[in-house]
Amino acid sequence: MNDSEVGVIVTHAHPLHVDLEVACLCCLAPQPFHFTSLSDQVVCSLCVHHIGAEKSERRDLEHVKLWASRWASAETVHADYIAETDALLVGRDNDLTALRDQVAELSAIVAGRFTAGIDGVRSLLQNDLVKRAERNTELARRQIDWAMAGIWRVEALHHYSAAQKCSCGRTAGSCAESAAIDPLRQALLAWEKKNVALLRGGSRHGLPADHPAVLAQRIR
């Protein structure tokens, strides 16, 4: 139970009377807010009806659906970025071919006098495309990491035991959260394995701060 459930007024430190995007304290997703008081709840409109311990089952199920939807959306955005980048690279190759033809023609006429200038234009074009593709790919990766970290937290509370019983105490067939997570378990396992390897290799990873591998790394 949190402070809002026992009637304690909790203040926040966000600016007032401006449109903001802040992480909801319930679903943890970045959501739009417009605070008019320091005592306004930092709970989004989708989660207002989750307040109360007796609503935890509905809350967890709706959060799983939210994270799964965001993960699927991030996957689609990432695929669009890849398609856009491929198209840009094709255009770049065409531009480079045209530039090479111009270089050859000018070199023959002016003995290569303008070669360095055209090579510089070609280098700038290539660097701009590569940087744009890298930014788009990194943004898509962060969105996927955020969604998968949320699903991982729910899966930690709702996974099957050897007796085919959910860890929450319900049977596998009667646990709505487990059923919602089932289609994502393989993708979640692959994502977790990949990010644990990144963590151990000292690279940026998307594991949440309370993941066992992260905690073990801190102890070291």
Backbone hydrogen bonds, N-H to C=O, Kabsch-Sander energy under -0.5 kcal/mol:
donor,donor_aa,acceptor,acceptor_aa,energy
5,E,2,N,-1.0
6,V,2,N,-0.7
6,V,3,D,-0.8
7,G,4,S,-0.6
8,V,3,D,-2.1
10,V,8,V,-0.5
12,H,38,L,-2.0
17,H,35,F,-3.9
20,L,33,F,-2.8
22,V,20,L,-0.5
22,V,31,Q,-2.5
24,C,29,A,-2.4
25,L,42,V,-2.7
28,L,24,C,-1.6
31,Q,22,V,-2.7
33,F,20,L,-2.6
40,D,37,S,-1.6
43,V,41,Q,-1.1
47,C,44,C,-1.1
48,V,44,C,-0.7
50,H,47,C,-2.3
51,I,48,V,-1.1
55,K,52,G,-1.9
56,S,53,A,-1.5
59,R,55,K,-2.4
60,D,56,S,-2.7
61,L,57,E,-2.1
62,E,58,R,-2.4
63,H,59,R,-2.3
64,V,60,D,-2.3
65,K,61,L,-2.0
66,L,62,E,-2.2
67,W,63,H,-3.1
68,A,64,V,-2.8
69,S,65,K,-2.3
70,R,66,L,-2.4
71,W,67,W,-2.5
72,A,68,A,-2.4
73,S,69,S,-2.4
74,A,70,R,-2.6
75,E,71,W,-2.2
76,T,72,A,-2.1
77,V,73,S,-2.6
78,H,74,A,-2.6
79,A,75,E,-2.4
80,D,76,T,-2.4
81,Y,77,V,-2.4
82,I,78,H,-2.3
83,A,79,A,-2.4
84,E,80,D,-2.8
85,T,81,Y,-2.9
86,D,82,I,-2.7
87,A,83,A,-2.2
88,L,84,E,-2.4
89,L,85,T,-2.5
90,V,86,D,-2.1
91,G,87,A,-2.3
92,R,88,L,-2.6
93,D,89,L,-2.6
94,N,90,V,-2.1
95,D,91,G,-2.5
96,L,92,R,-3.0
97,T,93,D,-2.3
98,A,94,N,-2.3
99,L,95,D,-2.7
100,R,96,L,-2.8
101,D,97,T,-2.1
102,Q,98,A,-2.1
103,V,99,L,-2.8
104,A,100,R,-2.6
105,E,101,D,-2.3
106,L,102,Q,-3.1
107,S,103,V,-2.8
108,A,104,A,-1.8
109,I,105,E,-1.6
110,V,106,L,-3.7
111,A,107,S,-1.1
113,R,110,V,-0.8
115,T,112,G,-1.1
118,I,114,F,-2.0
119,D,115,T,-2.6
120,G,116,A,-1.8
121,V,117,G,-1.7
122,R,118,I,-2.4
123,S,119,D,-2.3
124,L,120,G,-2.3
125,L,121,V,-2.3
126,Q,122,R,-2.2
127,N,123,S,-2.5
128,D,124,L,-2.2
129,L,125,L,-1.9
130,V,126,Q,-2.2
131,K,127,N,-2.5
132,R,128,D,-2.1
133,A,129,L,-2.2
134,E,130,V,-2.3
135,R,131,K,-2.3
136,N,132,R,-2.3
137,T,133,A,-2.4
138,E,134,E,-2.3
139,L,135,R,-2.2
140,A,136,N,-2.1
141,R,137,T,-2.2
142,R,138,E,-2.1
143,Q,139,L,-2.0
144,I,140,A,-2.2
145,D,141,R,-2.6
146,W,142,R,-2.3
147,A,143,Q,-2.0
148,M,144,I,-2.7
149,A,145,D,-2.3
150,G,146,W,-1.6
151,I,147,A,-2.0
152,W,148,M,-2.5
153,R,149,A,-1.6
154,V,150,G,-1.5
155,E,151,I,-2.6
156,A,152,W,-1.9
157,L,153,R,-0.6
157,L,154,V,-1.0
158,H,154,V,-1.1
161,S,165,K,-1.8
164,Q,161,S,-1.9
166,C,170,R,-2.1
167,S,159,H,-2.0
169,G,166,C,-2.2
172,A,164,Q,-1.3
174,S,171,T,-1.3
175,C,171,T,-0.8
175,C,172,A,-0.6
176,A,174,S,-0.8
179,A,175,C,-1.9
180,A,176,A,-2.1
181,I,177,E,-1.9
182,D,178,S,-1.9
184,L,181,I,-2.6
185,R,181,I,-0.7
185,R,182,D,-1.2
188,L,184,L,-2.9
189,L,185,R,-2.7
190,A,186,Q,-2.3
191,W,187,A,-2.4
192,E,188,L,-2.7
193,K,189,L,-2.5
194,K,190,A,-2.3
195,N,191,W,-2.3
196,V,192,E,-2.2
197,A,193,K,-1.8
198,L,194,K,-1.8
199,L,195,N,-2.4
200,R,196,V,-2.5
201,G,197,A,-1.5
202,G,199,L,-1.5
203,S,198,L,-2.9
211,H,208,P,-1.9
214,V,211,H,-0.5
215,L,211,H,-2.4
216,A,212,P,-2.5
217,Q,213,A,-1.7
218,R,214,V,-1.8
219,I,215,L,-1.7
220,R,216,A,-1.5
